[in-house]
Amino acid sequence: MYVVGLNGSPRSESNVRYLINKVLERCRLGGAETEIIDVPQIINSARQPFCVVCSNPCSGDCYKGTLLEGAFEKIIKADALIIGSPVYFGSMSAQLKAFFDKTRKLRGEKSLIGKPCGFIAVGASRFGGQEATLTAMHAIALVQGMTILGTGHNSYDAGHIGISSQQPSDKDDNAISRCESLAMRIMDNISIH
């Protein structure tokens, strides 16, 4: 089992990364190999960090031989993904959006269809746009045909659309608790398939 976390925060030691680590720690207890990909550093390795539809269908030439190509190989190989972003103007970070804009080739190859994924959004205030950010990340998953997992688990409750945290996340007991339920949901989903 291999679970990959995508940290959409431009800060490598961010609240988002902290919560992704919490989910991955629980996945490791269940026997999974885990890895975090810091999306902003990866997207900057591409010759053009934003998709400009330089070929249609997408050839992937703009990221061949870069860290971005390696990241795409990892998310294809992963049994599940955890995708996290800070709230920026009510949505995901530009870096995370650019990362998924670059996945046109993967979409054409149907590489992520059925891939289970869970989501994390962190805002500066309790009602700081986390739900809108989670919904925006759901949209990128649905366009790829991925399977969206909420935070519900039999050991907890029916859950929510993702982990919604107020910074500092290491003081947000609800978000930390939801990390465990999301990890359990991911591990259950992987073992079913």
N, C-alpha and C positions, 0 to 999 in steps of 0.2 A: 504494500500500500504506500502511495506517495501523494502527499498533500502539499500544495504550493500556495503560499500567501502572496498576494500582490499588494505591496504597500504603495498607494498612490500619493503619499505625502512627500513633498520636496525635502522634508526634514527626516533624515535617516533614523534619528532617535526620537520619533514623534509619538504622540498618543495613539495614533492609528497603528503604528508598528508594535507598540506595547500590547494592544489588544489582539493583534494578529498572533503575536508570540504566545499569548494566553491560550488561544484556540489551538495553536500548533503543539503547545506543551501537552495538552490533554490528548491530542491525536497521537503523539509519541507514546503516551502511556498505553494507548490501545494498539501499539505495535507499528504505527506508520512512520515512514521516513518523511521528513518535512524540510521545507526550504522557503525562505522569504526572498522575493525579488523586489528590489527597490526600483520601482518603475521610472522615476525621474532620471536616475543615472543611466538606465537602460535606453530610454527613449532618446537621450542625447547622443547615443552612439550611432544612430542612423544618420545617413548622409543628409537627409531632410527629416527633421523631427515631426513634421506634420504631414498627413496624407494630402497630396495634391492630385490624386488620381492620375499618376504619370503613365499608367497603362490600364487597359480595361479589356479583358479581365486582368486582375492584379498579378503581376509576375513576381513580386517580392524583390525585384532588383535593388530597390532603394535601401534594403536592410541586409542584403546578402553579405555574409562574412562579418557581421557586426554582433554586438552583445544582444541586440534586439532579436536577431535570428535565433540565437541560443535560448533566449527567454521563451520564444514561441515554441521551440522544440520541447522545453520543459512543461509548458502548460498543456501541450498536446499529450505528453506522456503522463501527466498527473491524473490520479484517480478522482481528485476533487480540488476545487479552488476556493480560497478565501480572498475576497476582494474588498479592500478598505480604502477609504478616502476621507480627508478632512472636508468640511463644508466650506466651499468657496462660492460666495454669492448665490447660495441656495442650491448648489449642485456639486458634482465631483470636481476634483482638481483638473486643470487643463492637461497636466501630464498623463493622468489616467485616461482621460478622453482621447488624447493623441495616441496612446498605446493601443487602445481598442480600435481607433480609426485605421490604424496600420494592420489590423487583422483581416482585411478584405480577402487576402489569399486563403487564409484559414477558413473563412466562411465559404468561399468557393469550393474548397476541398471538403467541406462538411466536417472539419477536424474536431470541432468542439460540441457537436450535437450530442445531447444527453449528459454532458459533463456536469456533475453536481457542483453547485457553488453557493456559498453563503457570503453575507455582506456585513460590513462595519462602516458606520459613519460617525465622525466626531465633530462636534460643534463647540463654539466658545460659550454658548448658553444652553440651558435645558431645552428650549424650543428654538434652536438656532439653525433650522433647515435640515436636520438629520433625515427626516422622512422623505423630503424631496430628493435628497442626495441618494438615499437608498433606492428610491423609485427610478432615478436616472440610471443607477448601476443595474437595476433589474432590466431596464430597456436594452442595455448592451448585451446582457446575457440572453435575453429572449431573441434578439436579432441573430445571435450565434446558434440558437437552438439548445442552449444549456438548460439544465434543470435547476430551478431556484429552490433553495432550502431556507426555510424560516428557522427561527430559534426554538421551535417547539420540540419537546421530547417527553416521552411518557414519565420520565423521572422528574419533570418540571411542570409544564403546562402546555397549552396549545401554541404558545409563542407569539412572535411578532415578525415583521417583514425583514428584520435584521437587527444587528446590535446597534443601538443608538446611545451614544455616550456624550457626556459633557466633560470638557477638559477641566482639570487634569484627570485623565482616564484611570490612573492608578488609585484615585480616591472615589471612583464611581462604582460602588458595590454592585449596583444593578447590572451595569455593563459587564463587569467581571463575571458575575453569575451567569449571564447570558452567553459568555464565551464557552463555559463548560457545556451548557445545553446545546449550543451550535456544534461544538466538537463531537458530542455524542450523536447528534443527528447525522453529521457527516460520516462518522465511523459506521453507524448502522446502515447508512445508504450504500457505503462502499462494500460492506460485507454481504449485502443482499445481491449485489451485482457481481 
